[in-house]
Amino acid sequence: MKVFTSACLDNKHRLECVLSECSFNMACDYVNRHIESVKQVKSNNINEYTIITDNFRFLYDEETGFLLKL
């Protein structure tokens, strides 16, 4: 798992990258530990999930292994 410390945009979604090379469980764990507790997870389609906290929304793309900030 790699954490982005500077601004970087994903080519596919054009969103800010938070993590790369991570699994869905690693992405949820990172959000819980370092940002806010996860309140809800929604499946957008077969390979994408929206992770919702009180103040932020993230997109996890299972195909690329990226956690992106919405």
mmCIF file as Biopython writes it, N, C-alpha, C and O atoms, coordinates in Angstrom:
data_model
#
loop_
_atom_site.group_PDB
_atom_site.id
_atom_site.type_symbol
_atom_site.label_atom_id
_atom_site.label_alt_id
_atom_site.label_comp_id
_atom_site.label_asym_id
_atom_site.label_entity_id
_atom_site.label_seq_id
_atom_site.pdbx_PDB_ins_code
_atom_site.Cartn_x
_atom_site.Cartn_y
_atom_site.Cartn_z
_atom_site.occupancy
_atom_site.B_iso_or_equiv
_atom_site.auth_seq_id
_atom_site.auth_asym_id
_atom_site.pdbx_PDB_model_num
ATOM 1   N N  . MET A ? 1  ? 0.846   -1.171 0.000   1.0 0.0 1  A 1 
ATOM 2   C CA . MET A ? 1  ? 0.000   0.000  0.000   1.0 0.0 1  A 1 
ATOM 3   C C  . MET A ? 1  ? 0.891   1.234  0.000   1.0 0.0 1  A 1 
ATOM 4   O O  . MET A ? 1  ? 1.837   1.328  0.783   1.0 0.0 1  A 1 
ATOM 5   N N  . LYS A ? 2  ? 0.587   2.173  -0.876  1.0 0.0 2  A 1 
ATOM 6   C CA . LYS A ? 2  ? 1.314   3.433  -0.961  1.0 0.0 2  A 1 
ATOM 7   C C  . LYS A ? 2  ? 0.367   4.580  -0.626  1.0 0.0 2  A 1 
ATOM 8   O O  . LYS A ? 2  ? -0.765  4.623  -1.107  1.0 0.0 2  A 1 
ATOM 9   N N  . VAL A ? 3  ? 0.842   5.511  0.207   1.0 0.0 3  A 1 
ATOM 10  C CA . VAL A ? 3  ? 0.063   6.680  0.608   1.0 0.0 3  A 1 
ATOM 11  C C  . VAL A ? 3  ? 0.573   7.882  -0.176  1.0 0.0 3  A 1 
ATOM 12  O O  . VAL A ? 3  ? 1.778   8.131  -0.219  1.0 0.0 3  A 1 
ATOM 13  N N  . PHE A ? 4  ? -0.333  8.626  -0.792  1.0 0.0 4  A 1 
ATOM 14  C CA . PHE A ? 4  ? 0.043   9.834  -1.526  1.0 0.0 4  A 1 
ATOM 15  C C  . PHE A ? 4  ? 0.139   10.993 -0.547  1.0 0.0 4  A 1 
ATOM 16  O O  . PHE A ? 4  ? -0.801  11.261 0.201   1.0 0.0 4  A 1 
ATOM 17  N N  . THR A ? 5  ? 1.288   11.687 -0.552  1.0 0.0 5  A 1 
ATOM 18  C CA . THR A ? 5  ? 1.493   12.827 0.344   1.0 0.0 5  A 1 
ATOM 19  C C  . THR A ? 5  ? 1.440   14.146 -0.408  1.0 0.0 5  A 1 
ATOM 20  O O  . THR A ? 5  ? 1.486   15.209 0.210   1.0 0.0 5  A 1 
ATOM 21  N N  . SER A ? 6  ? 1.343   14.094 -1.726  1.0 0.0 6  A 1 
ATOM 22  C CA . SER A ? 6  ? 1.176   15.299 -2.530  1.0 0.0 6  A 1 
ATOM 23  C C  . SER A ? 6  ? -0.008  15.087 -3.470  1.0 0.0 6  A 1 
ATOM 24  O O  . SER A ? 6  ? -0.452  13.958 -3.681  1.0 0.0 6  A 1 
ATOM 25  N N  . ALA A ? 7  ? -0.500  16.162 -4.019  1.0 0.0 7  A 1 
ATOM 26  C CA . ALA A ? 7  ? -1.674  16.087 -4.882  1.0 0.0 7  A 1 
ATOM 27  C C  . ALA A ? 7  ? -1.356  15.330 -6.168  1.0 0.0 7  A 1 
ATOM 28  O O  . ALA A ? 7  ? -0.383  15.634 -6.859  1.0 0.0 7  A 1 
ATOM 29  N N  . CYS A ? 8  ? -2.182  14.353 -6.472  1.0 0.0 8  A 1 
ATOM 30  C CA . CYS A ? 8  ? -2.022  13.540 -7.673  1.0 0.0 8  A 1 
ATOM 31  C C  . CYS A ? 8  ? -3.413  13.122 -8.123  1.0 0.0 8  A 1 
ATOM 32  O O  . CYS A ? 8  ? -4.229  12.690 -7.308  1.0 0.0 8  A 1 
ATOM 33  N N  . LEU A ? 9  ? -3.688  13.248 -9.422  1.0 0.0 9  A 1 
ATOM 34  C CA . LEU A ? 9  ? -4.995  12.873 -9.954  1.0 0.0 9  A 1 
ATOM 35  C C  . LEU A ? 9  ? -4.921  11.542 -10.672 1.0 0.0 9  A 1 
ATOM 36  O O  . LEU A ? 9  ? -3.951  11.249 -11.371 1.0 0.0 9  A 1 
ATOM 37  N N  . ASP A ? 10 ? -5.957  10.741 -10.491 1.0 0.0 10 A 1 
ATOM 38  C CA . ASP A ? 10 ? -6.110  9.461  -11.176 1.0 0.0 10 A 1 
ATOM 39  C C  . ASP A ? 10 ? -6.536  9.733  -12.615 1.0 0.0 10 A 1 
ATOM 40  O O  . ASP A ? 10 ? -7.406  10.572 -12.852 1.0 0.0 10 A 1 
ATOM 41  N N  . ASN A ? 11 ? -5.937  9.039  -13.575 1.0 0.0 11 A 1 
ATOM 42  C CA . ASN A ? 11 ? -6.262  9.245  -14.992 1.0 0.0 11 A 1 
ATOM 43  C C  . ASN A ? 11 ? -7.670  8.783  -15.346 1.0 0.0 11 A 1 
ATOM 44  O O  . ASN A ? 11 ? -8.330  9.400  -16.182 1.0 0.0 11 A 1 
ATOM 45  N N  . LYS A ? 12 ? -8.134  7.714  -14.725 1.0 0.0 12 A 1 
ATOM 46  C CA . LYS A ? 12 ? -9.424  7.122  -15.065 1.0 0.0 12 A 1 
ATOM 47  C C  . LYS A ? 12 ? -10.596 7.979  -14.584 1.0 0.0 12 A 1 
ATOM 48  O O  . LYS A ? 12 ? -11.532 8.231  -15.344 1.0 0.0 12 A 1 
ATOM 49  N N  . HIS A ? 13 ? -10.550 8.429  -13.323 1.0 0.0 13 A 1 
ATOM 50  C CA . HIS A ? 13 ? -11.680 9.143  -12.717 1.0 0.0 13 A 1 
ATOM 51  C C  . HIS A ? 13 ? -11.448 10.640 -12.569 1.0 0.0 13 A 1 
ATOM 52  O O  . HIS A ? 13 ? -12.394 11.390 -12.324 1.0 0.0 13 A 1 
ATOM 53  N N  . ARG A ? 14 ? -10.196 11.088 -12.716 1.0 0.0 14 A 1 
ATOM 54  C CA . ARG A ? 14 ? -9.817  12.496 -12.525 1.0 0.0 14 A 1 
ATOM 55  C C  . ARG A ? 14 ? -10.125 12.982 -11.106 1.0 0.0 14 A 1 
ATOM 56  O O  . ARG A ? 14 ? -10.601 14.100 -10.908 1.0 0.0 14 A 1 
ATOM 57  N N  . LEU A ? 15 ? -9.843  12.115 -10.120 1.0 0.0 15 A 1 
ATOM 58  C CA . LEU A ? 15 ? -10.037 12.433 -8.712  1.0 0.0 15 A 1 
ATOM 59  C C  . LEU A ? 15 ? -8.701  12.362 -7.986  1.0 0.0 15 A 1 
ATOM 60  O O  . LEU A ? 15 ? -7.760  11.730 -8.467  1.0 0.0 15 A 1 
ATOM 61  N N  . GLU A ? 16 ? -8.617  13.014 -6.823  1.0 0.0 16 A 1 
ATOM 62  C CA . GLU A ? 16 ? -7.392  13.037 -6.036  1.0 0.0 16 A 1 
ATOM 63  C C  . GLU A ? 16 ? -7.100  11.661 -5.424  1.0 0.0 16 A 1 
ATOM 64  O O  . GLU A ? 16 ? -7.970  11.059 -4.795  1.0 0.0 16 A 1 
ATOM 65  N N  . CYS A ? 17 ? -5.890  11.178 -5.611  1.0 0.0 17 A 1 
ATOM 66  C CA . CYS A ? 17 ? -5.472  9.882  -5.088  1.0 0.0 17 A 1 
ATOM 67  C C  . CYS A ? 17 ? -5.112  9.988  -3.610  1.0 0.0 17 A 1 
ATOM 68  O O  . CYS A ? 17 ? -4.444  10.932 -3.188  1.0 0.0 17 A 1 
ATOM 69  N N  . VAL A ? 18 ? -5.559  9.014  -2.835  1.0 0.0 18 A 1 
ATOM 70  C CA . VAL A ? 18 ? -5.218  8.915  -1.418  1.0 0.0 18 A 1 
ATOM 71  C C  . VAL A ? 18 ? -4.288  7.727  -1.205  1.0 0.0 18 A 1 
ATOM 72  O O  . VAL A ? 18 ? -3.245  7.864  -0.566  1.0 0.0 18 A 1 
ATOM 73  N N  . LEU A ? 19 ? -4.661  6.550  -1.739  1.0 0.0 19 A 1 
ATOM 74  C CA . LEU A ? 19 ? -3.866  5.323  -1.626  1.0 0.0 19 A 1 
ATOM 75  C C  . LEU A ? 19 ? -3.794  4.621  -2.970  1.0 0.0 19 A 1 
ATOM 76  O O  . LEU A ? 19 ? -4.670  4.776  -3.821  1.0 0.0 19 A 1 
ATOM 77  N N  . SER A ? 20 ? -2.728  3.846  -3.144  1.0 0.0 20 A 1 
ATOM 78  C CA . SER A ? 20 ? -2.640  2.962  -4.310  1.0 0.0 20 A 1 
ATOM 79  C C  . SER A ? 20 ? -2.161  1.601  -3.837  1.0 0.0 20 A 1 
ATOM 80  O O  . SER A ? 20 ? -1.652  1.453  -2.726  1.0 0.0 20 A 1 
ATOM 81  N N  . GLU A ? 21 ? -2.334  0.615  -4.695  1.0 0.0 21 A 1 
ATOM 82  C CA . GLU A ? 21 ? -1.920  -0.757 -4.411  1.0 0.0 21 A 1 
ATOM 83  C C  . GLU A ? 21 ? -2.494  -1.273 -3.089  1.0 0.0 21 A 1 
ATOM 84  O O  . GLU A ? 21 ? -1.777  -1.859 -2.279  1.0 0.0 21 A 1 
ATOM 85  N N  . CYS A ? 22 ? -3.790  -1.048 -2.884  1.0 0.0 22 A 1 
ATOM 86  C CA . CYS A ? 22 ? -4.416  -1.487 -1.637  1.0 0.0 22 A 1 
ATOM 87  C C  . CYS A ? 22 ? -5.674  -2.291 -1.933  1.0 0.0 22 A 1 
ATOM 88  O O  . CYS A ? 22 ? -6.267  -2.178 -3.006  1.0 0.0 22 A 1 
ATOM 89  N N  . SER A ? 23 ? -6.062  -3.097 -0.969  1.0 0.0 23 A 1 
ATOM 90  C CA . SER A ? 23 ? -7.308  -3.858 -1.063  1.0 0.0 23 A 1 
ATOM 91  C C  . SER A ? 23 ? -8.440  -3.025 -0.476  1.0 0.0 23 A 1 
ATOM 92  O O  . SER A ? 23 ? -8.203  -1.975 0.122   1.0 0.0 23 A 1 
ATOM 93  N N  . PHE A ? 24 ? -9.659  -3.494 -0.647  1.0 0.0 24 A 1 
ATOM 94  C CA . PHE A ? 24 ? -10.815 -2.793 -0.090  1.0 0.0 24 A 1 
ATOM 95  C C  . PHE A ? 24 ? -10.710 -2.711 1.435   1.0 0.0 24 A 1 
ATOM 96  O O  . PHE A ? 24 ? -10.975 -1.659 2.017   1.0 0.0 24 A 1 
ATOM 97  N N  . ASN A ? 25 ? -10.326 -3.810 2.081   1.0 0.0 25 A 1 
ATOM 98  C CA . ASN A ? 25 ? -10.196 -3.817 3.537   1.0 0.0 25 A 1 
ATOM 99  C C  . ASN A ? 25 ? -9.115  -2.849 4.010   1.0 0.0 25 A 1 
ATOM 100 O O  . ASN A ? 25 ? -9.294  -2.159 5.014   1.0 0.0 25 A 1 
ATOM 101 N N  . MET A ? 26 ? -8.003  -2.796 3.298   1.0 0.0 26 A 1 
ATOM 102 C CA . MET A ? 26 ? -6.925  -1.858 3.651   1.0 0.0 26 A 1 
ATOM 103 C C  . MET A ? 26 ? -7.398  -0.412 3.502   1.0 0.0 26 A 1 
ATOM 104 O O  . MET A ? 26 ? -7.060  0.438  4.325   1.0 0.0 26 A 1 
ATOM 105 N N  . ALA A ? 27 ? -8.179  -0.129 2.457   1.0 0.0 27 A 1 
ATOM 106 C CA . ALA A ? 27 ? -8.694  1.222  2.230   1.0 0.0 27 A 1 
ATOM 107 C C  . ALA A ? 27 ? -9.643  1.642  3.359   1.0 0.0 27 A 1 
ATOM 108 O O  . ALA A ? 27 ? -9.537  2.755  3.874   1.0 0.0 27 A 1 
ATOM 109 N N  . CYS A ? 28 ? -10.563 0.760  3.743   1.0 0.0 28 A 1 
ATOM 110 C CA . CYS A ? 28 ? -11.492 1.067  4.840   1.0 0.0 28 A 1 
ATOM 111 C C  . CYS A ? 28 ? -10.741 1.239  6.155   1.0 0.0 28 A 1 
ATOM 112 O O  . CYS A ? 28 ? -11.060 2.136  6.935   1.0 0.0 28 A 1 
ATOM 113 N N  . ASP A ? 29 ? -9.757  0.399  6.405   1.0 0.0 29 A 1 
ATOM 114 C CA . ASP A ? 29 ? -8.961  0.501  7.625   1.0 0.0 29 A 1 
ATOM 115 C C  . ASP A ? 29 ? -8.196  1.820  7.667   1.0 0.0 29 A 1 
ATOM 116 O O  . ASP A ? 29 ? -8.133  2.461  8.716   1.0 0.0 29 A 1 
ATOM 117 N N  . TYR A ? 30 ? -7.614  2.233  6.544   1.0 0.0 30 A 1 
ATOM 118 C CA . TYR A ? 30 ? -6.882  3.500  6.486   1.0 0.0 30 A 1 
ATOM 119 C C  . TYR A ? 30 ? -7.816  4.677  6.793   1.0 0.0 30 A 1 
ATOM 120 O O  . TYR A ? 30 ? -7.464  5.565  7.570   1.0 0.0 30 A 1 
ATOM 121 N N  . VAL A ? 31 ? -9.005  4.679  6.183   1.0 0.0 31 A 1 
ATOM 122 C CA . VAL A ? 31 ? -9.965  5.762  6.426   1.0 0.0 31 A 1 
ATOM 123 C C  . VAL A ? 31 ? -10.359 5.783  7.903   1.0 0.0 31 A 1 
ATOM 124 O O  . VAL A ? 31 ? -10.410 6.855  8.506   1.0 0.0 31 A 1 
ATOM 125 N N  . ASN A ? 32 ? -10.638 4.617  8.499   1.0 0.0 32 A 1 
ATOM 126 C CA . ASN A ? 32 ? -11.009 4.542  9.911   1.0 0.0 32 A 1 
ATOM 127 C C  . ASN A ? 32 ? -9.909  5.059  10.834  1.0 0.0 32 A 1 
ATOM 128 O O  . ASN A ? 32 ? -10.190 5.779  11.792  1.0 0.0 32 A 1 
ATOM 129 N N  . ARG A ? 33 ? -8.675  4.702  10.556  1.0 0.0 33 A 1 
ATOM 130 C CA . ARG A ? 33 ? -7.562  5.060  11.442  1.0 0.0 33 A 1 
ATOM 131 C C  . ARG A ? 33 ? -7.048  6.480  11.268  1.0 0.0 33 A 1 
ATOM 132 O O  . ARG A ? 33 ? -6.669  7.125  12.246  1.0 0.0 33 A 1 
ATOM 133 N N  . HIS A ? 34 ? -7.029  6.979  10.028  1.0 0.0 34 A 1 
ATOM 134 C CA . HIS A ? 34 ? -6.345  8.238  9.754   1.0 0.0 34 A 1 
ATOM 135 C C  . HIS A ? 34 ? -7.254  9.403  9.395   1.0 0.0 34 A 1 
ATOM 136 O O  . HIS A ? 34 ? -6.803  10.548 9.405   1.0 0.0 34 A 1 
ATOM 137 N N  . ILE A ? 35 ? -8.512  9.151  9.082   1.0 0.0 35 A 1 
ATOM 138 C CA . ILE A ? 35 ? -9.378  10.254 8.657   1.0 0.0 35 A 1 
ATOM 139 C C  . ILE A ? 35 ? -10.594 10.358 9.570   1.0 0.0 35 A 1 
ATOM 140 O O  . ILE A ? 35 ? -10.635 11.245 10.423  1.0 0.0 35 A 1 
ATOM 141 N N  . GLU A ? 36 ? -11.560 9.505  9.424   1.0 0.0 36 A 1 
ATOM 142 C CA . GLU A ? 36 ? -12.771 9.456  10.253  1.0 0.0 36 A 1 
ATOM 143 C C  . GLU A ? 36 ? -13.331 8.050  10.184  1.0 0.0 36 A 1 
ATOM 144 O O  . GLU A ? 36 ? -12.953 7.260  9.319   1.0 0.0 36 A 1 
ATOM 145 N N  . SER A ? 37 ? -14.222 7.748  11.091  1.0 0.0 37 A 1 
ATOM 146 C CA . SER A ? 37 ? -14.814 6.409  11.055  1.0 0.0 37 A 1 
ATOM 147 C C  . SER A ? 37 ? -15.781 6.287  9.882   1.0 0.0 37 A 1 
ATOM 148 O O  . SER A ? 37 ? -16.522 7.216  9.562   1.0 0.0 37 A 1 
ATOM 149 N N  . VAL A ? 38 ? -15.754 5.124  9.257   1.0 0.0 38 A 1 
ATOM 150 C CA . VAL A ? 38 ? -16.612 4.845  8.105   1.0 0.0 38 A 1 
ATOM 151 C C  . VAL A ? 38 ? -18.042 4.685  8.595   1.0 0.0 38 A 1 
ATOM 152 O O  . VAL A ? 38 ? -18.313 3.911  9.513   1.0 0.0 38 A 1 
ATOM 153 N N  . LYS A ? 39 ? -18.952 5.421  7.976   1.0 0.0 39 A 1 
ATOM 154 C CA . LYS A ? 39 ? -20.365 5.352  8.347   1.0 0.0 39 A 1 
ATOM 155 C C  . LYS A ? 39 ? -21.147 4.431  7.417   1.0 0.0 39 A 1 
ATOM 156 O O  . LYS A ? 39 ? -22.066 3.739  7.853   1.0 0.0 39 A 1 
ATOM 157 N N  . GLN A ? 40 ? -20.782 4.422  6.136   1.0 0.0 40 A 1 
ATOM 158 C CA . GLN A ? 40 ? -21.549 3.643  5.167   1.0 0.0 40 A 1 
ATOM 159 C C  . GLN A ? 40 ? -20.668 3.323  3.965   1.0 0.0 40 A 1 
ATOM 160 O O  . GLN A ? 40 ? -19.778 4.099  3.616   1.0 0.0 40 A 1 
ATOM 161 N N  . VAL A ? 41 ? -20.918 2.184  3.338   1.0 0.0 41 A 1 
ATOM 162 C CA . VAL A ? 41 ? -20.240 1.786  2.104   1.0 0.0 41 A 1 
ATOM 163 C C  . VAL A ? 41 ? -21.318 1.424  1.090   1.0 0.0 41 A 1 
ATOM 164 O O  . VAL A ? 41 ? -22.203 0.616  1.372   1.0 0.0 41 A 1 
ATOM 165 N N  . LYS A ? 42 ? -21.234 2.027  -0.091  1.0 0.0 42 A 1 
ATOM 166 C CA . LYS A ? 42 ? -22.195 1.749  -1.161  1.0 0.0 42 A 1 
ATOM 167 C C  . LYS A ? 42 ? -21.452 1.175  -2.359  1.0 0.0 42 A 1 
ATOM 168 O O  . LYS A ? 42 ? -20.363 1.635  -2.703  1.0 0.0 42 A 1 
ATOM 169 N N  . SER A ? 43 ? -22.038 0.180  -2.984  1.0 0.0 43 A 1 
ATOM 170 C CA . SER A ? 43 ? -21.467 -0.404 -4.190  1.0 0.0 43 A 1 
ATOM 171 C C  . SER A ? 43 ? -22.006 0.355  -5.396  1.0 0.0 43 A 1 
ATOM 172 O O  . SER A ? 43 ? -23.214 0.381  -5.633  1.0 0.0 43 A 1 
ATOM 173 N N  . ASN A ? 44 ? -21.099 0.978  -6.160  1.0 0.0 44 A 1 
ATOM 174 C CA . ASN A ? 44 ? -21.507 1.725  -7.357  1.0 0.0 44 A 1 
ATOM 175 C C  . ASN A ? 44 ? -21.738 0.781  -8.532  1.0 0.0 44 A 1 
ATOM 176 O O  . ASN A ? 44 ? -22.722 0.907  -9.260  1.0 0.0 44 A 1 
ATOM 177 N N  . ASN A ? 45 ? -20.846 -0.137 -8.700  1.0 0.0 45 A 1 
ATOM 178 C CA . ASN A ? 45 ? -20.990 -1.205 -9.696  1.0 0.0 45 A 1 
ATOM 179 C C  . ASN A ? 45 ? -20.110 -2.357 -9.228  1.0 0.0 45 A 1 
ATOM 180 O O  . ASN A ? 45 ? -19.717 -2.397 -8.063  1.0 0.0 45 A 1 
ATOM 181 N N  . ILE A ? 46 ? -19.805 -3.265 -10.093 1.0 0.0 46 A 1 
ATOM 182 C CA . ILE A ? 46 ? -19.101 -4.487 -9.674  1.0 0.0 46 A 1 
ATOM 183 C C  . ILE A ? 46 ? -17.694 -4.231 -9.131  1.0 0.0 46 A 1 
ATOM 184 O O  . ILE A ? 46 ? -17.210 -5.029 -8.329  1.0 0.0 46 A 1 
ATOM 185 N N  . ASN A ? 47 ? -17.025 -3.160 -9.532  1.0 0.0 47 A 1 
ATOM 186 C CA . ASN A ? 47 ? -15.641 -2.908 -9.121  1.0 0.0 47 A 1 
ATOM 187 C C  . ASN A ? 47 ? -15.420 -1.609 -8.365  1.0 0.0 47 A 1 
ATOM 188 O O  . ASN A ? 47 ? -14.273 -1.292 -8.048  1.0 0.0 47 A 1 
ATOM 189 N N  . GLU A ? 48 ? -16.460 -0.842 -8.059  1.0 0.0 48 A 1 
ATOM 190 C CA . GLU A ? 48 ? -16.288 0.448  -7.397  1.0 0.0 48 A 1 
ATOM 191 C C  . GLU A ? 48 ? -17.202 0.570  -6.185  1.0 0.0 48 A 1 
ATOM 192 O O  . GLU A ? 48 ? -18.356 0.143  -6.207  1.0 0.0 48 A 1 
ATOM 193 N N  . TYR A ? 49 ? -16.656 1.165  -5.126  1.0 0.0 49 A 1 
ATOM 194 C CA . TYR A ? 49 ? -17.394 1.353  -3.880  1.0 0.0 49 A 1 
ATOM 195 C C  . TYR A ? 49 ? -17.203 2.778  -3.385  1.0 0.0 49 A 1 
ATOM 196 O O  . TYR A ? 49 ? -16.104 3.327  -3.469  1.0 0.0 49 A 1 
ATOM 197 N N  . THR A ? 50 ? -18.268 3.378  -2.869  1.0 0.0 50 A 1 
ATOM 198 C CA . THR A ? 50 ? -18.182 4.688  -2.242  1.0 0.0 50 A 1 
ATOM 199 C C  . THR A ? 50 ? -18.119 4.472  -0.743  1.0 0.0 50 A 1 
ATOM 200 O O  . THR A ? 50 ? -18.992 3.829  -0.160  1.0 0.0 50 A 1 
ATOM 201 N N  . ILE A ? 51 ? -17.071 5.017  -0.116  1.0 0.0 51 A 1 
ATOM 202 C CA . ILE A ? 51 ? -16.884 4.936  1.334   1.0 0.0 51 A 1 
ATOM 203 C C  . ILE A ? 51 ? -17.258 6.300  1.902   1.0 0.0 51 A 1 
ATOM 204 O O  . ILE A ? 51 ? -16.670 7.317  1.532   1.0 0.0 51 A 1 
ATOM 205 N N  . ILE A ? 52 ? -18.235 6.316  2.798   1.0 0.0 52 A 1 
ATOM 206 C CA . ILE A ? 52 ? -18.784 7.563  3.314   1.0 0.0 52 A 1 
ATOM 207 C C  . ILE A ? 52 ? -18.450 7.711  4.795   1.0 0.0 52 A 1 
ATOM 208 O O  . ILE A ? 52 ? -18.658 6.789  5.584   1.0 0.0 52 A 1 
ATOM 209 N N  . THR A ? 53 ? -17.928 8.890  5.164   1.0 0.0 53 A 1 
ATOM 210 C CA . THR A ? 53 ? -17.728 9.258  6.566   1.0 0.0 53 A 1 
ATOM 211 C C  . THR A ? 53 ? -18.629 10.473 6.835   1.0 0.0 53 A 1 
ATOM 212 O O  . THR A ? 53 ? -19.418 10.857 5.972   1.0 0.0 53 A 1 
ATOM 213 N N  . ASP A ? 54 ? -18.518 11.072 8.014   1.0 0.0 54 A 1 
ATOM 214 C CA . ASP A ? 54 ? -19.344 12.245 8.316   1.0 0.0 54 A 1 
ATOM 215 C C  . ASP A ? 54 ? -19.033 13.429 7.396   1.0 0.0 54 A 1 
ATOM 216 O O  . ASP A ? 54 ? -19.946 14.121 6.945   1.0 0.0 54 A 1 
ATOM 217 N N  . ASN A ? 55 ? -17.755 13.662 7.119   1.0 0.0 55 A 1 
ATOM 218 C CA . ASN A ? 55 ? -17.359 14.854 6.370   1.0 0.0 55 A 1 
ATOM 219 C C  . ASN A ? 55 ? -16.769 14.588 4.991   1.0 0.0 55 A 1 
ATOM 220 O O  . ASN A ? 55 ? -16.601 15.525 4.211   1.0 0.0 55 A 1 
ATOM 221 N N  . PHE A ? 56 ? -16.455 13.353 4.674   1.0 0.0 56 A 1 
ATOM 222 C CA . PHE A ? 56 ? -15.776 13.044 3.417   1.0 0.0 56 A 1 
ATOM 223 C C  . PHE A ? 56 ? -16.427 11.866 2.703   1.0 0.0 56 A 1 
ATOM 224 O O  . PHE A ? 56 ? -17.133 11.056 3.305   1.0 0.0 56 A 1 
ATOM 225 N N  . ARG A ? 57 ? -16.167 11.797 1.393   1.0 0.0 57 A 1 
ATOM 226 C CA . ARG A ? 57 ? -16.566 10.650 0.574   1.0 0.0 57 A 1 
ATOM 227 C C  . ARG A ? 57 ? -15.348 10.197 -0.219  1.0 0.0 57 A 1 
ATOM 228 O O  . ARG A ? 57 ? -14.578 11.013 -0.727  1.0 0.0 57 A 1 
ATOM 229 N N  . PHE A ? 58 ? -15.190 8.897  -0.315  1.0 0.0 58 A 1 
ATOM 230 C CA . PHE A ? 58 ? -14.076 8.311  -1.037  1.0 0.0 58 A 1 
ATOM 231 C C  . PHE A ? 58 ? -14.602 7.291  -2.028  1.0 0.0 58 A 1 
ATOM 232 O O  . PHE A ? 58 ? -15.658 6.693  -1.821  1.0 0.0 58 A 1 
ATOM 233 N N  . LEU A ? 59 ? -13.864 7.100  -3.098  1.0 0.0 59 A 1 
ATOM 234 C CA . LEU A ? 59 ? -14.189 6.087  -4.085  1.0 0.0 59 A 1 
ATOM 235 C C  . LEU A ? 59 ? -13.068 5.066  -4.069  1.0 0.0 59 A 1 
ATOM 236 O O  . LEU A ? 59 ? -11.900 5.423  -4.228  1.0 0.0 59 A 1 
ATOM 237 N N  . TYR A ? 60 ? -13.411 3.800  -3.880  1.0 0.0 60 A 1 
ATOM 238 C CA . TYR A ? 60 ? -12.420 2.733  -3.979  1.0 0.0 60 A 1 
ATOM 239 C C  . TYR A ? 60 ? -12.656 2.011  -5.289  1.0 0.0 60 A 1 
ATOM 240 O O  . TYR A ? 60 ? -13.751 1.505  -5.535  1.0 0.0 60 A 1 
ATOM 241 N N  . ASP A ? 61 ? -11.632 1.959  -6.137  1.0 0.0 61 A 1 
ATOM 242 C CA . ASP A ? 61 ? -11.701 1.263  -7.419  1.0 0.0 61 A 1 
ATOM 243 C C  . ASP A ? 61 ? -10.943 -0.049 -7.286  1.0 0.0 61 A 1 
ATOM 244 O O  . ASP A ? 61 ? -9.714  -0.060 -7.226  1.0 0.0 61 A 1 
ATOM 245 N N  . GLU A ? 62 ? -11.676 -1.147 -7.240  1.0 0.0 62 A 1 
ATOM 246 C CA . GLU A ? 62 ? -11.079 -2.465 -7.037  1.0 0.0 62 A 1 
ATOM 247 C C  . GLU A ? 62 ? -10.220 -2.889 -8.222  1.0 0.0 62 A 1 
ATOM 248 O O  . GLU A ? 62 ? -9.249  -3.627 -8.053  1.0 0.0 62 A 1 
ATOM 249 N N  . GLU A ? 63 ? -10.564 -2.437 -9.392  1.0 0.0 63 A 1 
ATOM 250 C CA . GLU A ? 63 ? -9.830  -2.793 -10.605 1.0 0.0 63 A 1 
ATOM 251 C C  . GLU A ? 63 ? -8.401  -2.244 -10.589 1.0 0.0 63 A 1 
ATOM 252 O O  . GLU A ? 63 ? -7.468  -2.931 -11.006 1.0 0.0 63 A 1 
ATOM 253 N N  . THR A ? 64 ? -8.230  -1.017 -10.111 1.0 0.0 64 A 1 
ATOM 254 C CA . THR A ? 64 ? -6.906  -0.392 -10.078 1.0 0.0 64 A 1 
ATOM 255 C C  . THR A ? 64 ? -6.255  -0.445 -8.703  1.0 0.0 64 A 1 
ATOM 256 O O  . THR A ? 64 ? -5.040  -0.270 -8.599  1.0 0.0 64 A 1 
ATOM 257 N N  . GLY A ? 65 ? -7.034  -0.683 -7.637  1.0 0.0 65 A 1 
ATOM 258 C CA . GLY A ? 65 ? -6.510  -0.709 -6.281  1.0 0.0 65 A 1 
ATOM 259 C C  . GLY A ? 65 ? -6.281  0.685  -5.711  1.0 0.0 65 A 1 
ATOM 260 O O  . GLY A ? 65 ? -5.438  0.858  -4.831  1.0 0.0 65 A 1 
ATOM 261 N N  . PHE A ? 66 ? -7.021  1.683  -6.199  1.0 0.0 66 A 1 
ATOM 262 C CA . PHE A ? 66 ? -6.862  3.059  -5.747  1.0 0.0 66 A 1 
ATOM 263 C C  . PHE A ? 66 ? -8.005  3.480  -4.812  1.0 0.0 66 A 1 
ATOM 264 O O  . PHE A ? 66 ? -9.161  3.110  -5.014  1.0 0.0 66 A 1 
ATOM 265 N N  . LEU A ? 67 ? -7.653  4.254  -3.796  1.0 0.0 67 A 1 
ATOM 266 C CA . LEU A ? 67 ? -8.634  4.951  -2.969  1.0 0.0 67 A 1 
ATOM 267 C C  . LEU A ? 67 ? -8.550  6.409  -3.360  1.0 0.0 67 A 1 
ATOM 268 O O  . LEU A ? 67 ? -7.486  7.022  -3.277  1.0 0.0 67 A 1 
ATOM 269 N N  . LEU A ? 68 ? -9.684  6.973  -3.791  1.0 0.0 68 A 1 
ATOM 270 C CA . LEU A ? 68 ? -9.731  8.326  -4.322  1.0 0.0 68 A 1 
ATOM 271 C C  . LEU A ? 68 ? -10.671 9.177  -3.487  1.0 0.0 68 A 1 
ATOM 272 O O  . LEU A ? 68 ? -11.672 8.685  -2.966  1.0 0.0 68 A 1 
ATOM 273 N N  . LYS A ? 69 ? -10.343 10.450 -3.363  1.0 0.0 69 A 1 
ATOM 274 C CA . LYS A ? 69 ? -11.188 11.387 -2.602  1.0 0.0 69 A 1 
ATOM 275 C C  . LYS A ? 69 ? -12.171 12.054 -3.550  1.0 0.0 69 A 1 
ATOM 276 O O  . LYS A ? 69 ? -11.771 12.628 -4.563  1.0 0.0 69 A 1 
ATOM 277 N N  . LEU A ? 70 ? -13.466 11.979 -3.221  1.0 0.0 70 A 1 
ATOM 278 C CA . LEU A ? 70 ? -14.515 12.606 -4.038  1.0 0.0 70 A 1 
ATOM 279 C C  . LEU A ? 70 ? -14.670 14.060 -3.672  1.0 0.0 70 A 1 
ATOM 280 O O  . LEU A ? 70 ? -15.503 14.757 -4.250  1.0 0.0 70 A 1 
#
